[in-house]
Amino acid sequence: MLFNSPISAQKADQVIGLLGVLPTACVLDVGCGSGEFLVRVVEKTGAKGLGLDIQPGLIAMARKTASGRVPHAALEWRESAIMEAMLEDNGFDLAICMGSTHAFGAGDAAYPNAIRELSRLVRPGGRLLIGETYWKQPPAQEYLEMIGDPAGTYRDHAANISFAEERGLRALYAVTSNEDEWDHFEWSHQLELDQKRRQNPDDPALTEKLKRSRAWRDGYLRWGRTTMGFGMYLFQKQ
Ligand SMILES: C[S@@+](CC[C@H](N)C(=O)[O-])C[C@H]1O[C@@H](n2cnc3c(N)ncnc32)[C@H](O)[C@@H]1O
């Protein structure tokens, strides 16, 4: 999968084209995963970048992708939790956090903490690009029990924007994932696991993972598809 978020390459490029990043800019990506989003930003703009993730395997993948596609870019990939990264205030022109606000805190602390911390890390006039879940409609209790998230973790789309604006950010642009993007995201996970399982039919951990993934898929089909949304929000720090 290109991204571990329900976004297509086309949607990512559409948003990257609107970021207003200059070649002199310094871009942070928190929870960068395998680095695809930040590599695309750097390919398109020539900016400098720092990608952070706690998973060493993903940071290794990001390094490999970057060395193949933008070998001369000033890009750093760091295996670190964001709250331990000791980054300077106002040090970035753009901070990205795509599907990773939980890096800043669990449950209902995630988005508020992400807004606060990313605002601190970006210079005045700089920008934040946040990919965040939202409720398309109030979630069914059974769905909440299945995903293990309390209802208060997420807001609706409008409230994701107003929450940030009430904390001094200016919303510049917002776009949401469509059903194709969601279906591709959810079914790709399932497909990857199915393939791994076929190659390793006797691995008990994989069997258990696949069982959990099928339960998740059923919940997605029954409730998630009409209930859970994903928005990309571009904000400016005043
Ligand atoms: C849903 S994935 C999104 C990855 C990537 N942004 C993308 O869209 O493809 C969330 C990522 O956040 C990372 N993460 C979780 N907690 C973190 C933390 N405390 N600090 C940095 N990264 C973290 C995970 O390892 C994972 O790669």
The ligand as a Tripos MOL2 file, in Angstrom:
@<TRIPOS>MOLECULE
LIG
   27    29     1     0     0
SMALL
NO_CHARGES

@<TRIPOS>ATOM
      1 C1         -1.8470    5.1610   10.3030 C.3       1 LIG1
      2 S1         -0.1130    5.2410   10.1910 S.3       1 LIG1
      3 C2          0.1020    6.5750    9.0310 C.3       1 LIG1
      4 C3          1.4280    6.5400    8.3580 C.3       1 LIG1
      5 C4          1.6590    7.5930    7.2730 C.3       1 LIG1
      6 N1          1.4790    8.9410    7.7660 N.3       1 LIG1
      7 C5          0.7740    7.3440    6.0830 C.2       1 LIG1
      8 O1         -0.2540    8.0360    5.9410 O.co2     1 LIG1
      9 O2          1.0860    6.4380    5.2980 O.co2     1 LIG1
     10 C6          0.3940    5.9690   11.7610 C.3       1 LIG1
     11 C7          1.8970    6.0050   11.9460 C.3       1 LIG1
     12 O3          2.1880    6.7090   13.1660 O.3       1 LIG1
     13 C8          3.3170    6.0960   13.7560 C.3       1 LIG1
     14 N2          3.3770    6.4590   15.1830 N.ar      1 LIG1
     15 C9          2.5860    5.9890   16.1870 C.ar      1 LIG1
     16 N3          2.9420    6.5600   17.3580 N.ar      1 LIG1
     17 C10         3.9660    7.4080   17.1050 C.ar      1 LIG1
     18 C11         4.7500    8.2930   17.9020 C.ar      1 LIG1
     19 N4          4.5310    8.3920   19.2290 N.pl3     1 LIG1
     20 N5          5.7000    9.0520   17.3070 N.ar      1 LIG1
     21 C12         5.9330    8.9390   15.9630 C.ar      1 LIG1
     22 N6          5.2070    8.1030   15.1560 N.ar      1 LIG1
     23 C13         4.2400    7.3490   15.7100 C.ar      1 LIG1
     24 C14         3.0990    4.6190   13.4930 C.3       1 LIG1
     25 O4          4.2710    3.8550   13.6190 O.3       1 LIG1
     26 C15         2.5280    4.6350   12.0560 C.3       1 LIG1
     27 O5          3.5420    4.5010   11.0820 O.3       1 LIG1
@<TRIPOS>BOND
     1     1     2 1
     2     2     3 1
     3     2    10 1
     4     3     4 1
     5     4     5 1
     6     5     6 1
     7     5     7 1
     8     7     8 2
     9     7     9 1
    10    10    11 1
    11    11    12 1
    12    11    26 1
    13    12    13 1
    14    13    14 1
    15    13    24 1
    16    14    15 ar
    17    14    23 ar
    18    15    16 ar
    19    16    17 ar
    20    17    18 ar
    21    17    23 ar
    22    18    19 1
    23    18    20 ar
    24    20    21 ar
    25    21    22 ar
    26    22    23 ar
    27    24    25 1
    28    24    26 1
    29    26    27 1
@<TRIPOS>SUBSTRUCTURE
     1 LIG1         1 GROUP 0 **** ****
